[in-house]
Amino acid sequence: MPASVDGETYYTTSEACKKGGIGKSTFLRWVKAGIIEDVSHADRRGWRLFTEQDISRIEAEATKIRRFQLKASKRRLT
């Protein structure tokens, strides 16, 4: 359940990832790979706290369309 502090609403990692349309492991992998920036808020336990802006960044990355160039296979289909 989101918490409200000084007029700002904060979400846990699970809540933010669910709202953003990804899994926690995907979020952590993206942060580690530098695909998205980690959040800047944490509670006293050190757990990440997400704002609506953080969730918007996750949604933007999750819905991004990338174009891949397929390489021709060297093997022949028989």
A tleap script that builds the chain and sets N, CA, C and O, in Angstrom:
source leaprc.protein.ff14SB
mol = sequence {
  NMET PRO ALA SER VAL ASP GLY GLU THR TYR
  TYR THR THR SER GLU ALA CYS LYS LYS GLY
  GLY ILE GLY LYS SER THR PHE LEU ARG TRP
  VAL LYS ALA GLY ILE ILE GLU ASP VAL SER
  HIE ALA ASP ARG ARG GLY TRP ARG LEU PHE
  THR GLU GLN ASP ILE SER ARG ILE GLU ALA
  GLU ALA THR LYS ILE ARG ARG PHE GLN LEU
  LYS ALA SER LYS ARG ARG LEU CTHR
}
set mol.1.N position { 0.838 -1.164 0.000 }
set mol.1.CA position { 0.000 0.000 0.000 }
set mol.1.C position { 0.892 1.239 0.000 }
set mol.1.O position { 1.785 1.353 0.840 }
set mol.2.N position { 0.667 2.160 -0.921 }
set mol.2.CA position { 1.512 3.357 -1.004 }
set mol.2.C position { 1.457 4.168 0.283 }
set mol.2.O position { 0.436 4.210 0.968 }
set mol.3.N position { 2.587 4.816 0.598 }
set mol.3.CA position { 2.670 5.679 1.769 }
set mol.3.C position { 2.772 7.124 1.312 }
set mol.3.O position { 3.398 7.416 0.293 }
set mol.4.N position { 2.166 8.015 2.056 }
set mol.4.CA position { 2.214 9.432 1.723 }
set mol.4.C position { 3.007 10.163 2.791 }
set mol.4.O position { 2.698 10.073 3.979 }
set mol.5.N position { 4.053 10.903 2.351 }
set mol.5.CA position { 4.895 11.666 3.260 }
set mol.5.C position { 5.055 13.064 2.689 }
set mol.5.O position { 5.495 13.227 1.551 }
set mol.6.N position { 4.701 14.064 3.468 }
set mol.6.CA position { 4.805 15.467 3.038 }
set mol.6.C position { 4.163 15.706 1.676 }
set mol.6.O position { 4.702 16.443 0.851 }
set mol.7.N position { 3.024 15.090 1.448 }
set mol.7.CA position { 2.286 15.301 0.210 }
set mol.7.C position { 2.778 14.493 -0.972 }
set mol.7.O position { 2.182 14.567 -2.047 }
set mol.8.N position { 3.841 13.727 -0.814 }
set mol.8.CA position { 4.382 12.884 -1.895 }
set mol.8.C position { 3.999 11.437 -1.610 }
set mol.8.O position { 4.094 10.975 -0.473 }
set mol.9.N position { 3.565 10.721 -2.649 }
set mol.9.CA position { 3.199 9.317 -2.495 }
set mol.9.C position { 4.372 8.448 -2.916 }
set mol.9.O position { 4.963 8.658 -3.975 }
set mol.10.N position { 4.705 7.473 -2.081 }
set mol.10.CA position { 5.819 6.569 -2.346 }
set mol.10.C position { 5.315 5.134 -2.431 }
set mol.10.O position { 4.403 4.737 -1.706 }
set mol.11.N position { 5.923 4.365 -3.329 }
set mol.11.CA position { 5.550 2.971 -3.562 }
set mol.11.C position { 6.751 2.077 -3.298 }
set mol.11.O position { 7.899 2.485 -3.472 }
set mol.12.N position { 6.467 0.859 -2.877 }
set mol.12.CA position { 7.532 -0.129 -2.704 }
set mol.12.C position { 7.973 -0.622 -4.074 }
set mol.12.O position { 7.340 -0.318 -5.085 }
set mol.13.N position { 9.049 -1.375 -4.103 }
set mol.13.CA position { 9.561 -1.914 -5.363 }
set mol.13.C position { 8.513 -2.786 -6.040 }
set mol.13.O position { 8.300 -2.664 -7.247 }
set mol.14.N position { 7.864 -3.652 -5.295 }
set mol.14.CA position { 6.848 -4.531 -5.872 }
set mol.14.C position { 5.688 -3.742 -6.460 }
set mol.14.O position { 5.230 -4.024 -7.567 }
set mol.15.N position { 5.215 -2.748 -5.707 }
set mol.15.CA position { 4.101 -1.927 -6.186 }
set mol.15.C position { 4.486 -1.148 -7.445 }
set mol.15.O position { 3.717 -1.085 -8.404 }
set mol.16.N position { 5.682 -0.555 -7.431 }
set mol.16.CA position { 6.137 0.242 -8.574 }
set mol.16.C position { 6.322 -0.622 -9.817 }
set mol.16.O position { 5.941 -0.220 -10.916 }
set mol.17.N position { 6.896 -1.790 -9.648 }
set mol.17.CA position { 7.113 -2.675 -10.794 }
set mol.17.C position { 5.779 -3.159 -11.358 }
set mol.17.O position { 5.615 -3.249 -12.575 }
set mol.18.N position { 4.839 -3.467 -10.490 }
set mol.18.CA position { 3.517 -3.893 -10.952 }
set mol.18.C position { 2.852 -2.769 -11.748 }
set mol.18.O position { 2.306 -3.007 -12.825 }
set mol.19.N position { 2.899 -1.535 -11.211 }
set mol.19.CA position { 2.319 -0.395 -11.919 }
set mol.19.C position { 3.060 -0.120 -13.228 }
set mol.19.O position { 2.458 0.318 -14.209 }
set mol.20.N position { 4.366 -0.381 -13.237 }
set mol.20.CA position { 5.178 -0.129 -14.425 }
set mol.20.C position { 5.121 -1.238 -15.454 }
set mol.20.O position { 5.599 -1.070 -16.576 }
set mol.21.N position { 4.538 -2.372 -15.083 }
set mol.21.CA position { 4.368 -3.467 -16.031 }
set mol.21.C position { 5.572 -4.370 -16.190 }
set mol.21.O position { 5.727 -5.021 -17.223 }
set mol.22.N position { 6.435 -4.420 -15.171 }
set mol.22.CA position { 7.594 -5.305 -15.226 }
set mol.22.C position { 7.711 -6.064 -13.910 }
set mol.22.O position { 6.999 -5.770 -12.950 }
set mol.23.N position { 8.610 -7.036 -13.870 }
set mol.23.CA position { 8.879 -7.768 -12.642 }
set mol.23.C position { 10.034 -7.127 -11.879 }
set mol.23.O position { 10.809 -6.357 -12.446 }
set mol.24.N position { 10.144 -7.449 -10.595 }
set mol.24.CA position { 11.226 -6.905 -9.776 }
set mol.24.C position { 12.587 -7.280 -10.337 }
set mol.24.O position { 13.501 -6.455 -10.362 }
set mol.25.N position { 12.724 -8.514 -10.784 }
set mol.25.CA position { 14.024 -8.949 -11.309 }
set mol.25.C position { 14.404 -8.162 -12.556 }
set mol.25.O position { 15.581 -7.872 -12.770 }
set mol.26.N position { 13.424 -7.816 -13.377 }
set mol.26.CA position { 13.697 -7.005 -14.564 }
set mol.26.C position { 14.174 -5.618 -14.147 }
set mol.26.O position { 15.145 -5.106 -14.704 }
set mol.27.N position { 13.501 -5.006 -13.174 }
set mol.27.CA position { 13.917 -3.695 -12.685 }
set mol.27.C position { 15.354 -3.742 -12.182 }
set mol.27.O position { 16.172 -2.899 -12.550 }
set mol.28.N position { 15.662 -4.722 -11.342 }
set mol.28.CA position { 17.005 -4.822 -10.775 }
set mol.28.C position { 18.052 -5.065 -11.862 }
set mol.28.O position { 19.159 -4.532 -11.787 }
set mol.29.N position { 17.710 -5.861 -12.860 }
set mol.29.CA position { 18.621 -6.117 -13.981 }
set mol.29.C position { 18.862 -4.834 -14.776 }
set mol.29.O position { 19.996 -4.552 -15.163 }
set mol.30.N position { 17.802 -4.054 -15.024 }
set mol.30.CA position { 17.934 -2.793 -15.757 }
set mol.30.C position { 18.803 -1.796 -14.998 }
set mol.30.O position { 19.613 -1.098 -15.607 }
set mol.31.N position { 18.649 -1.721 -13.691 }
set mol.31.CA position { 19.472 -0.813 -12.893 }
set mol.31.C position { 20.933 -1.245 -12.969 }
set mol.31.O position { 21.819 -0.417 -13.181 }
set mol.32.N position { 21.178 -2.525 -12.798 }
set mol.32.CA position { 22.546 -3.054 -12.830 }
set mol.32.C position { 23.191 -2.813 -14.196 }
set mol.32.O position { 24.385 -2.523 -14.275 }
set mol.33.N position { 22.413 -2.932 -15.265 }
set mol.33.CA position { 22.936 -2.748 -16.626 }
set mol.33.C position { 23.014 -1.278 -17.030 }
set mol.33.O position { 23.553 -0.955 -18.088 }
set mol.34.N position { 22.479 -0.385 -16.194 }
set mol.34.CA position { 22.504 1.038 -16.499 }
set mol.34.C position { 21.435 1.466 -17.496 }
set mol.34.O position { 21.522 2.549 -18.075 }
set mol.35.N position { 20.429 0.621 -17.699 }
set mol.35.CA position { 19.346 0.950 -18.632 }
set mol.35.C position { 18.465 2.053 -18.058 }
set mol.35.O position { 18.038 2.958 -18.775 }
set mol.36.N position { 18.200 1.968 -16.762 }
set mol.36.CA position { 17.478 3.047 -16.086 }
set mol.36.C position { 18.237 3.407 -14.814 }
set mol.36.O position { 18.985 2.599 -14.263 }
set mol.37.N position { 18.027 4.620 -14.372 }
set mol.37.CA position { 18.676 5.112 -13.167 }
set mol.37.C position { 17.928 4.599 -11.938 }
set mol.37.O position { 16.700 4.519 -11.931 }
set mol.38.N position { 18.689 4.256 -10.905 }
set mol.38.CA position { 18.064 3.798 -9.663 }
set mol.38.C position { 17.315 4.964 -9.010 }
set mol.38.O position { 17.580 6.128 -9.307 }
set mol.39.N position { 16.397 4.639 -8.134 }
set mol.39.CA position { 15.608 5.665 -7.445 }
set mol.39.C position { 16.481 6.382 -6.423 }
set mol.39.O position { 17.538 5.885 -6.033 }
set mol.40.N position { 16.026 7.557 -5.993 }
set mol.40.CA position { 16.830 8.361 -5.072 }
set mol.40.C position { 16.268 8.399 -3.656 }
set mol.40.O position { 16.786 9.123 -2.805 }
set mol.41.N position { 15.212 7.626 -3.392 }
set mol.41.CA position { 14.598 7.614 -2.058 }
set mol.41.C position { 14.636 6.203 -1.481 }
set mol.41.O position { 14.489 5.214 -2.199 }
set mol.42.N position { 14.836 6.138 -0.169 }
set mol.42.CA position { 14.798 4.852 0.537 }
set mol.42.C position { 14.252 5.089 1.942 }
set mol.42.O position { 14.336 6.189 2.490 }
set mol.43.N position { 13.691 4.021 2.506 }
set mol.43.CA position { 13.197 4.147 3.885 }
set mol.43.C position { 14.343 3.847 4.855 }
set mol.43.O position { 15.487 3.676 4.435 }
set mol.44.N position { 14.038 3.786 6.126 }
set mol.44.CA position { 15.073 3.551 7.142 }
set mol.44.C position { 15.741 2.190 7.014 }
set mol.44.O position { 16.873 1.998 7.456 }
set mol.45.N position { 15.040 1.264 6.414 }
set mol.45.CA position { 15.605 -0.078 6.218 }
set mol.45.C position { 16.494 -0.139 4.985 }
set mol.45.O position { 17.178 -1.138 4.761 }
set mol.46.N position { 16.491 0.925 4.182 }
set mol.46.CA position { 17.270 0.932 2.952 }
set mol.46.C position { 16.484 0.437 1.752 }
set mol.46.O position { 17.044 0.294 0.666 }
set mol.47.N position { 15.206 0.176 1.928 }
set mol.47.CA position { 14.376 -0.294 0.822 }
set mol.47.C position { 14.012 0.869 -0.074 }
set mol.47.O position { 13.723 1.968 0.399 }
set mol.48.N position { 14.030 0.621 -1.367 }
set mol.48.CA position { 13.725 1.662 -2.345 }
set mol.48.C position { 12.286 2.151 -2.190 }
set mol.48.O position { 11.375 1.379 -1.891 }
set mol.49.N position { 12.107 3.465 -2.404 }
set mol.49.CA position { 10.791 4.083 -2.440 }
set mol.49.C position { 10.653 4.796 -3.781 }
set mol.49.O position { 11.527 5.569 -4.172 }
set mol.50.N position { 9.562 4.537 -4.477 }
set mol.50.CA position { 9.347 5.044 -5.824 }
set mol.50.C position { 8.273 6.122 -5.833 }
set mol.50.O position { 7.233 5.982 -5.190 }
set mol.51.N position { 8.535 7.197 -6.568 }
set mol.51.CA position { 7.544 8.239 -6.779 }
set mol.51.C position { 6.806 7.940 -8.085 }
set mol.51.O position { 7.172 7.021 -8.819 }
set mol.52.N position { 5.780 8.714 -8.361 }
set mol.52.CA position { 5.065 8.559 -9.640 }
set mol.52.C position { 6.017 8.810 -10.818 }
set mol.52.O position { 5.903 8.161 -11.858 }
set mol.53.N position { 6.946 9.743 -10.654 }
set mol.53.CA position { 7.917 10.042 -11.708 }
set mol.53.C position { 8.821 8.832 -11.963 }
set mol.53.O position { 9.135 8.527 -13.114 }
set mol.54.N position { 9.240 8.143 -10.899 }
set mol.54.CA position { 10.057 6.933 -11.053 }
set mol.54.C position { 9.279 5.864 -11.817 }
set mol.54.O position { 9.827 5.189 -12.689 }
set mol.55.N position { 8.011 5.720 -11.485 }
set mol.55.CA position { 7.173 4.721 -12.156 }
set mol.55.C position { 6.987 5.083 -13.621 }
set mol.55.O position { 6.947 4.197 -14.475 }
set mol.56.N position { 6.874 6.360 -13.921 }
set mol.56.CA position { 6.756 6.797 -15.314 }
set mol.56.C position { 8.004 6.428 -16.116 }
set mol.56.O position { 7.902 6.049 -17.283 }
set mol.57.N position { 9.186 6.537 -15.491 }
set mol.57.CA position { 10.428 6.151 -16.180 }
set mol.57.C position { 10.431 4.653 -16.472 }
set mol.57.O position { 10.881 4.223 -17.534 }
set mol.58.N position { 9.926 3.860 -15.523 }
set mol.58.CA position { 9.858 2.409 -15.726 }
set mol.58.C position { 8.894 2.090 -16.870 }
set mol.58.O position { 9.212 1.295 -17.754 }
set mol.59.N position { 7.725 2.710 -16.847 }
set mol.59.CA position { 6.734 2.480 -17.911 }
set mol.59.C position { 7.287 2.871 -19.274 }
set mol.59.O position { 7.063 2.168 -20.260 }
set mol.60.N position { 8.008 3.988 -19.337 }
set mol.60.CA position { 8.571 4.448 -20.607 }
set mol.60.C position { 9.569 3.436 -21.159 }
set mol.60.O position { 9.585 3.166 -22.360 }
set mol.61.N position { 10.388 2.886 -20.297 }
set mol.61.CA position { 11.371 1.882 -20.745 }
set mol.61.C position { 10.676 0.577 -21.116 }
set mol.61.O position { 11.055 -0.076 -22.088 }
set mol.62.N position { 9.667 0.199 -20.347 }
set mol.62.CA position { 8.973 -1.066 -20.586 }
set mol.62.C position { 8.201 -1.052 -21.902 }
set mol.62.O position { 8.012 -2.102 -22.515 }
set mol.63.N position { 7.756 0.114 -22.339 }
set mol.63.CA position { 6.965 0.192 -23.566 }
set mol.63.C position { 7.784 0.649 -24.768 }
set mol.63.O position { 7.245 0.835 -25.859 }
set mol.64.N position { 9.082 0.828 -24.566 }
set mol.64.CA position { 9.962 1.274 -25.639 }
set mol.64.C position { 10.071 0.168 -26.693 }
set mol.64.O position { 10.196 -1.011 -26.362 }
set mol.65.N position { 10.022 0.560 -27.934 }
set mol.65.CA position { 10.163 -0.401 -29.031 }
set mol.65.C position { 11.555 -0.235 -29.616 }
set mol.65.O position { 11.961 0.865 -29.989 }
set mol.66.N position { 12.268 -1.328 -29.688 }
set mol.66.CA position { 13.611 -1.317 -30.258 }
set mol.66.C position { 13.620 -2.130 -31.536 }
set mol.66.O position { 12.931 -3.143 -31.652 }
set mol.67.N position { 14.393 -1.682 -32.471 }
set mol.67.CA position { 14.517 -2.384 -33.741 }
set mol.67.C position { 15.818 -3.181 -33.729 }
set mol.67.O position { 16.891 -2.635 -33.473 }
set mol.68.N position { 15.709 -4.464 -34.005 }
set mol.68.CA position { 16.862 -5.341 -34.080 }
set mol.68.C position { 17.106 -5.707 -35.527 }
set mol.68.O position { 16.169 -5.900 -36.301 }
set mol.69.N position { 18.366 -5.801 -35.882 }
set mol.69.CA position { 18.702 -6.223 -37.227 }
set mol.69.C position { 19.045 -7.707 -37.171 }
set mol.69.O position { 19.958 -8.127 -36.460 }
set mol.70.N position { 18.291 -8.488 -37.938 }
set mol.70.CA position { 18.525 -9.925 -37.957 }
set mol.70.C position { 19.701 -10.241 -38.849 }
set mol.70.O position { 19.833 -9.692 -39.943 }
set mol.71.N position { 20.558 -11.133 -38.375 }
set mol.71.CA position { 21.711 -11.561 -39.162 }
set mol.71.C position { 21.326 -12.810 -39.941 }
set mol.71.O position { 20.604 -13.673 -39.441 }
set mol.72.N position { 21.805 -12.892 -41.139 }
set mol.72.CA position { 21.524 -14.065 -41.973 }
set mol.72.C position { 22.193 -15.288 -41.356 }
set mol.72.O position { 23.337 -15.232 -40.906 }
set mol.73.N position { 21.480 -16.348 -41.348 }
set mol.73.CA position { 22.011 -17.603 -40.803 }
set mol.73.C position { 22.979 -18.219 -41.796 }
set mol.73.O position { 22.757 -18.183 -43.007 }
set mol.74.N position { 24.055 -18.784 -41.268 }
set mol.74.CA position { 25.045 -19.439 -42.128 }
set mol.74.C position { 24.626 -20.869 -42.463 }
set mol.74.O position { 25.115 -21.466 -43.422 }
set mol.75.N position { 23.713 -21.403 -41.656 }
set mol.75.CA position { 23.282 -22.774 -41.890 }
set mol.75.C position { 22.115 -22.764 -42.869 }
set mol.75.O position { 21.298 -21.843 -42.890 }
set mol.76.N position { 22.067 -23.781 -43.648 }
set mol.76.CA position { 20.954 -23.932 -44.601 }
set mol.76.C position { 19.888 -24.816 -43.985 }
set mol.76.O position { 20.181 -25.788 -43.289 }
set mol.77.N position { 18.682 -24.464 -44.252 }
set mol.77.CA position { 17.573 -25.321 -43.818 }
set mol.77.C position { 17.385 -26.401 -44.848 }
set mol.77.O position { 17.376 -26.119 -46.046 }
set mol.78.N position { 17.238 -27.605 -44.418 }
set mol.78.CA position { 17.038 -28.715 -45.356 }
set mol.78.C position { 15.667 -29.280 -45.216 }
set mol.78.O position { 15.313 -30.224 -45.923 }
savepdb mol mol.pdb
quit
